[in-house]
Every structure is written in structure tokens, then in C-alpha cells.
Amino acid sequence: MTTTSLLLALAPGLAAAAPPGVDDPADPTVRRDPATGHARMIFNSGGYLTPPSKRAPEHVALAYVRDHRGEFGLTAEQAAQLVVISTYPTKHNGAQQVTIGQSIDGMRVHGGLLTATVDKRGRLVILGGAVVTAEPAGSVELTAKQALDHAAEAQGARAQQELTGTDNRDKGKQKFKNVYAKTLTKPNDVTAELVWFPTDSGRELRPAWLTDIEVSGTSWYQTVVDAADGKVLSRESRYHHAGPEGTVFTAQHPDVAGAARTVTPFTGRDGSWVAGRLTQGNNANAYRDEDGDNTVPDTGNDALRPQSPASGDPAYQHFNYTFNDTWRTNASATQANLDADVNPIVTQLFYYTNVMHDYLYGLGFDEASRNFQVDNFGRGGSGNDPVLAEAQDGWDLGCLDNSTQANAIRCTNNANFGTPGDGASPRMQMYMWQPLGRPWRDGSLDGDVIAHEYGHGVSNRLVGGGNLGVGAQTGALGEGWSDTISFLKWGDATVGEYVTGNTATGIRTQAYDTSTEKWGTFRPARGVHRNGEIWAATMYDIREAKGVAFTQQLVIDGMKNTVSAPSYLDARDGILAADMTNNAGANQCLLWRVFAGRGMGEAAASSADQTTVTADETVPAACRPTANAGGPYTTGEGTDVTLSAAGSAKGSAPSAGNLTTYAWDLDNDGQYDDATGAGATFARVGQDGVFTVGLRVTDGAGNTATDSTTVTVENVAPAVSLESVPPAGENSPVTLTGGIGDPGWLDPLTATVDWGDGAGPQALAGTLENVRPDATLGFTAAHTYGDDGTFTIEVCGSDDDTRSCRSLDATVTNTDPNAAISADGQTTYNGQKAFIAHAGTPITVKGTSTDPGSDDLDLTWLWGEGTSDDLVSLVNPPATDPDPSPPVQARNVTAAKSHAYPAACLSTLTFTGRDDDAGTASDTAAVITTGNALRARNQAYWMGEYDGRAPNGFTSGQRACLLGVASFMSAVYGPLTEAQAYAILSSGSPQPGPLVSQQLLAAWLNFANGSYDLATPVDTNGDWKTDSTFGAAMARAEAVYNNPASTRDQLQSQVDVLLRFNVRDGG
């Protein structure tokens, strides 16, 4: 198990923590110290270590430790030696912070401390720290004075005067006047305390003096001096900025956003990185090797290297130089530009190399794993092999070109790392970078390149037990591992972007977060770097899935599991094995998914010579989930279907993750982007059909499976809705309003209507809307019927599969015809119209009858004297019109009939139109029939006819007819009886008025008897010449008579005119 995972290892919960009778709280978890296996931290996430208590917080914490002393590796006696050093409250939450230390025989154990938090209810929340379990050994030989002198000497100081009161071996912390200080006005007192100090990784407790001496403004140390022999066991500066340091970029390279050179301690995992005044130490020796002779700096330009002042100087081991980036700024390959920044460049290289050492050490590339150190501190492996880090290497023609006769050239635009066996130093050579197509850069400033090159050393020392081997895939893996270490260390997705100036892809063809490289593209001819991108991209996929911390540990441990001369599949198996040891195989299925995604699946294969690969993208069957889309499903149009993936299941492997996502393809486009979740709604039910749907499930390991099923959407017939039709008359439009509805809202809808009039179905237009929840075809249509009746209207609606119909009745009422007598042949006189003819002379009467319906018409002329004429007009002869009549054939019939009246009289002519539904209409006209007398008669004659005495020339009926004509024509008389006529005619008054009346009636009787026509020429002034017509003269006479203002002479004048009419033929 790795250091990181050890620190996070969880042990079973603790027991026996609660007092008797109190249930033990939920089991806590224990994080253990990887070196000792003892409890480092005890914490119950979401719970507490003890129940509420009213005891003092320090008693709660101390009792818990003693009750669980075995977890800390303590004996009962050692547990009894634990003491509470301090306790204080946190005001805002009421918790108490308790510190517990160790004391043996009255002496503190240096570094043995536990801290605990007890909440305001007396519950222990968390407990952690370290205690020392070793048994005390050794004796106290030195006095306090001797110990202080040894500590001061380690700081380069001596007592300036006698130190009194220190010649003792007393226990407890002692304080004395500071006699070691230099140039300090008021130095702090020095202290000395006998303590137990753990040595040999905590396996031994030795008595020691813990001293504290302030010597100067740059030297103030707490020093542990062995109480037996005066050896300095530990020293810690009170000035935290003191000690070895350098001004460097701590970021990946100078162009990282926010990157700045800062003063940085040159200390790490095993203390100082620096030994002496130069940039060299236990892990690395950094210098310039401009001549490329691979010799630690000696003469000439190689003699230029960082060097601090000697020990005792405040700037001792301080490598703080001004950096002007001259090579980049001046962009000129001169010696001066190369030399200008050599000190900060080498310092930077020294820093990066040590950072990589400590970073990888924490992941398990330690002494036993054949790492690079001078002193391995007895932890295994062979020492004396620090990294020789050479800056500006080979600039003075230290490389050879590829000519047949090789020529010496400058080493540029590259870097390398040579790794011998354990115990021999590897060499990292960093070159300068300059155009052709690249920027002016110094490779020692690029943390990517240094991490990559250091990675070669790691893979050489870890793979195959330190025997990496050779092969086309082995070489590519070396490059891939190195790129992986680089992007894991610096946390980005590109390698070498600083030295290349290519921020998009760095020194590779693609950035690793978007890389499309797969194992199937492996070809030896592509070279180790291009092929290496395949492995690095795969490792980046793991980083994306599990994070940097997980991946970096897996990669280092995977190398340890990988055989010599590995293929990609060997390296794959090394990673899978690392997951088994690190995580009990909890991520096997996830890792298989990543490898399969890059072509290194279960069935992948490689030739023995590593030149031919067979890619495969399958993961083990036990890792694969099962997708089950359910179904097949059936529904009707318009009704959604709930799809269920409940039948899906995770893989059977322990590391197969639970199903985490369900993605549905509801439109069969191959993209699972239409719905998520174990249940989905299929809403494509707007039209019938059989539809394929797909399901893709993904588990927590990222493995997927797919399934498909069908949804059958069955057609639903459209529905017809109709509003009632209000009654209408024939040849008046009826309005039909309604609609077609179909839950299949995508169906095309059409409609027909049969109006029930025999014309058959016809297309019915409307407004179509195909919008969920249904398709609708709304319509309003008008239709005119030619005849009355009840008509059954049928509307049928159709979709693309079927149709539905609905009927309703429309009532059409009959409309009576119209009848009119033409004015042709009529005479208008005195404001009235009449047909006028002599007896026996025919008149022709034209009549017109119209009907909006398609009806047969019967036309009748009732002549008014007991006779009539008839005419039948058929719509479609020769047959009579059916009921109802289908077509619209409005009638307009005009016909004429002639008739001769036998005798003079006033008659009323009636013209009637009758349709075939008994609807009728009539019109009337007056008919004046005059006699055929040739002789005009005087007033006396007509008085004799109406005196009621015989003999008479006319019958009573004839006399009445003559009076009827006279009354109709005259504007003076209304209807007259014979007695009234006699009274007028027999008036003996000599006055002109009665005389006019007598003569007017006599004249109209002569007209009725046929002596005059209205157009008969007459003489009105007595000159025996005609000067007017009878009708005009009669109108003037009546006008004078009817005018109250007429004078006697005017009236008399008309009497004279009328007398001439009446005595024309001698009376």
C-alpha cells in the first residue's frame, strides 16, 4: 500500500468507549500512521466518539485515549504517563481544544502530542496526533551548560562570559541569561530542558537537552542535544525564512499566468536540499555543462555556477539572483547572452530537480525503489547517485549531426535523461532552445521538460525491477510515462508549451484533454514520441475519471508491477494490478473502460516483437452493464407511453458501478439525447406507425450498454362534430359549421360533405391545424337547395388510414311564388290602369310568375266574368318536378293569354301563379269593356234608361255594367246605383254645376256604350273641327267641375262642350 493510501486507510470501529450502561456511538474510522501502523486520527464522520458527558473536557479526552491505548500502541503504564498540557475554549461554538502530552519520570517526550476537540455537550468529536511507544534508554551525562555550549557551537557561537547556574542535570525547563548573543541589544534568555527524544524512527527514546538560543538576527535555533554524548540530534530555526533558499519560479514555467520568482526554501522531505555553498545536495547536483564534457564544473565557462557565501554569513546557502531573461529578450546566440542568467538558470534547474525528487518520493519512488540520492539513510537501495542536472548542456558544439561524417554542432531544442543502474548517477541534460520555428528559451526554465526527463529515470528504475528493456512499444511507453508524470505534476493537459511556444499542443501533436490517439494507430514508423501519446492519453483519461491524486499513485505503482521490455498490454496489466493492491480492485471496471476506450480492451493483442497490434474496445463481460429498454410498447395516437429501463442492471463484477445515467434515443437518430432517467415519456404519438427507441445506460465506472425496442402507435379514427343547421327557405343558403378532430395530431385530415340533394359527396374545405393535442380541420360551408324539404347532410372526415362520418338534417321551407300582370296593353287614365276594349275585341294579358324554388308553376288568368285560362310550366319537361327537386332552378315564367269580353262592363282580371307545393301568388288588373254603339245619346235618353220604368233599351245588368265603367273612368263619381244615376241625370237645376254633372255622366255612359273611345277626336269649341280627343276633353271638364274656384262661365263652357258630345248624333 502506498504512503498516500496508508494515510487514508480505514480501520474497524473502536469498542468499549462508552461508560457501562450507555450504548456505544456509531463506529468511528481510524486513519493510521504508515510508519508505525498506530492510530494517527480517529474521527466519526457524521457522529461522535463518545456520548454527551458532564465531565471536564480534558477528562473525557484523556479517558478515551487510555481506554483505547492499544490503538496508539501504548501499554497501560505508558497510557498512565499521559498528561493534559493545555485546554482552552472556542467561543463561537463552545467546544474545548485539549492537548495531551507524554511524561516519563518527570521528563516530557519531545514530539509526543495528541489534540482533541470536545463539543459543548461533552462529546469527543475528533482525536489525533502521535505518541512515542519506545522504551527509555540511555543516561544523562551532560549538564545544562554543556548542552547549551554544544548547541551554540552548532550555530557558530561561543559564550561571551561565564554562564552561571547551569552546572546541573535538573529536570524541568530552565532559563538563563543569554551569554551567546552577538550584536543584539536585548536578546532572549536561553532555555534548557531535559526531554525524551525519539530516535531511530521512534524505536528508541534517548534523554536529551532541548535548548533555545538566539545568537543574532539571522541565527536563532531550538536544538536537541544528546544528553549522553553532546551530539546534535535535531535543530529547528526560529526564523522560518532562514536556511537554504533560492529565488525561483515555483510554477510550471515563467509563462504560467501569475508566475513570479519568489524566495523559496530549499528544503524538502529529508531536510535541506543543499550541502555546502553550491547548488548540490543529497538529491541533485545542478551546474552548467556548456562544453558537453559531462564533467562536474571545472574550468572555463563551466566554472560559472551559483555559489553562496560561506557558512556563518547570513546569505549562506541563499541562491537569490536577479533574472533578466536575457536569452529570450535579446534573442541572439552570443556568449554574453548565455552567461547573463547562468546563476538563476542553474538555481531554477536545481529547484525543479529537487521538487521532482520529493514529489515522486511521496508516491513511492524512494530509496528502496532505486531513487536518486547520495545518502539513502539506511532505507534500502544504493546511494551515491544524485541526479546530475546539466544546464545549457553542449552549447559549445557538444552534439553531432546525422551526417555520414558526423559534425560537431550545438545541442539545441531538446533534452535527455540517461539512467544507469542503482548506485550510479543519472544525467539530465537541458539544452538551449532557439528558432527554427521555436522561441528563444532556456530548457532549464520549463518544469514540463524537467518532469518529463526525470520521468525517464523513474520508469528505468521502476519497470522490470530496474530493467526497463527495449522494444518499439517499450520505448513509446517510456515517453508516455514521462509525459504522464509531467501533466500529473503540473496539472495541465499539454507538455512543453514553454520551450516550444505552442500553448495549444506543446511538444506533442495534440493536447491530452482532446487527444484522439488510440492503440490501433500504433505504428513503429511513427516513432516513440508519437506512439507515446497513446499511453499518456490513456493515463489522462484515468486522471479525468479519478483525479490527479489517485492517478499519480496508480501510475507509479503500475510501473512497479510492469515487467521488463513491456508492451502496452503489460503496462495496462501493471495499472490494473496496482488498483488491486491500492484499492482492493475497486476501480477495475473503470480502468477497463478507459483502456478499452483507447483500444486496449480485453481482446487486444500484441505481436511478440511489439510491431503489430490488434486493438479491441471491449471490457470484460462482468464489467458490462445490461440495458433493457422494456417493451415492445403499444398505444393509440395521442396517448403518450411511459418507457421503463427497470430491467437494466449493473455488471456482476464487484467493481462494476451502479447504474448512474440512463439516456434515451427517442427519435432513432443514433443520439441518446432525448430523455434521461430510468423512466422516459415517448411522446411521438402524433401519427401511427412503428417507432424504434434506444436506451443507453452508464454505470459508475463509465461503462455503457445499449438496447432498443419498439413503440407501436395505432391509428385512432378521426371524429366529426357538427353544429345544428338553422332552417332556411328554398334557394337561400344553409350554413354548415363543424370540425374534424384526430388525436394523431400529425395526421393529414380531409373531409367530404354530401348535402343530401342527390349531388353526392364533394370535397369540404377547411382550416387544418396539426398541433398537439390533436389535428383539427375546422370548416364552415354554405349550400343552397332548389326545393323545400328535409335533407340529410353527411360529413365524413379521413386521416391517412380511415374515416368517420356523421349526419344531421337540414330543413328547407317552401317559398311562395310571385305573380305580376304586365303593364303591356293597359291604359292609364285618371290615375288608374285598365285594359280597355270594345265588346268582342280581344285583349292580350301578359303575366309573369317567379319562384326561388325549382318548382313547376301553374299560371291562371281569371278574367272576372266567369271564364279563365290556364298554363302549366314544368321545370324539366316533360316530367313533373320531383319532391324534393335536387337542382337549384329558380323559376321566372312569363306567358300571355288573350280574351274577348262579350259585353260592356267593368271586370277585374286575376292572374295567379301556383307552385307545386301549393304556394300561390296573384295580381289583378281592371278591364274596361265598352259597347259597340255608333250613336251618341243625350242626357234625356240616359235619364229614361235609369228612371226605373219600361220600356228600356238595356237590361238591369247592362245598366249596372255601364255605370261601373262610367264610375271607374270618372274622377267625379264613385260607384253609382241606378237611383243615384237617375238623380243626377234628372236634375232640373239650371245651374251650370248640376248641368256639368248631368252632361259628364251622360258622356261617360256614351263612352261605356261604345260611342266614344278615349282617343276619339272631338270638337270642343264648336267650329266643327276636331281639336282634342274625347279622353282629354273629359279630363278638362272634370277638372273644371272639381275645382271649387271654377266660375259659372267656365262651368257653362264645359256644359256646352259636353252637350256637343252627347247630341253629336242628334240625341
Summary of the structure (lengths in Angstrom):
residues: 1067
radius of gyration: 65.3
end to end distance: 164.4
largest distance: 200.2
contacts: 3599
relative contact order: 0.04
helix: 25%
strand: 30%
